[in-house]
Amino acid sequence: MKKVRFENKQGLDLVGYLYSNNSNSIAVIIMHGFGRNKDGPNGYYPELAKIISKKYTVLRFDFQACGESEGHFREFSIRNYLKDADSAIEYLRSLDYTEFYLIGHSLGGLVALKTSIKHNDVEKTIAIAPPILVKLPQRGERANFEKKHNLTLWETFKIIMKFLWDKLSIQPISILNNVNNYTTIIFSYDDMLCDYHHIKSKIHDSFFIKWVEIKGADHSFSKKAHKQKLFKIIKDELKL
């Protein structure tokens, strides 16, 4: 494992960790959710990356303005995250990787889904609790978010509005209807952030999409038993 830096479309340095495995030309990119960093929810991305790296090269990185990457969170947009994902693929292409698997949690899962449609060399996608239909954060959650990122109430409001506008413009339901690579969506009906009860009825049956529920899990799969089930599903999907 080594720390790497690569430039995004806006000239900002993105920071990540690369776990090299030269046994094949496949690279797995792990993407974090809104306001998090390359360690992922509950800090379990390093453990997941180490497991996957036994067979594939793995890159886990910080989107702009998150973790160690450059930028300010006031400039957040889903479109910027999408551009950062493109930059991660381009960086790995420069290292001669020719096939990509994408794994993303929460907003990172939505970015993975959208990115997979754009790039023909993305062969597999695993979206963990992607916010297809999302519930707005509650007052306490907004307050914690403001404190963590040193934002004013108005700045937080603008970020939320930007998130909703970007989400409307990229049309997540349309993304699901246009998936053209093998995709696994891992979810829970008990997720308090995403409303999965109304999603399946809004999309067409797809040969490419596999839905896997982890019953009772929260949005971050924070309980040990749920994390273990999550890891097992990912390992099975990647044939580890």
Salt bridges, closest charged atoms under 4 A:
ASP39 OD1 - ARG60 NH1 2.98
GLU47 OE1 - LYS227 NZ 2.88
ASP62 OD2 - LYS38 NZ 2.56
GLU68 OE1 - LYS3 NZ 2.72
GLU68 OE2 - LYS38 NZ 2.76
ASP86 OD2 - LYS118 NZ 2.64
ASP86 OD1 - HIS119 NE2 2.74
GLU90 OE2 - LYS9 NZ 2.64
ASP121 OD2 - ARG93 NE 2.93
GLU155 OE2 - ARG74 NE 2.37
ASP166 OD1 - ARG79 NE 3.95
ASP166 OD1 - LYS162 NZ 3.71
ASP191 OD2 - HIS219 ND1 2.77
ASP195 OD2 - HIS198 ND1 2.90
ASP236 OD2 - LYS232 NZ 2.92
GLU237 OE2 - LYS210 NZ 2.79
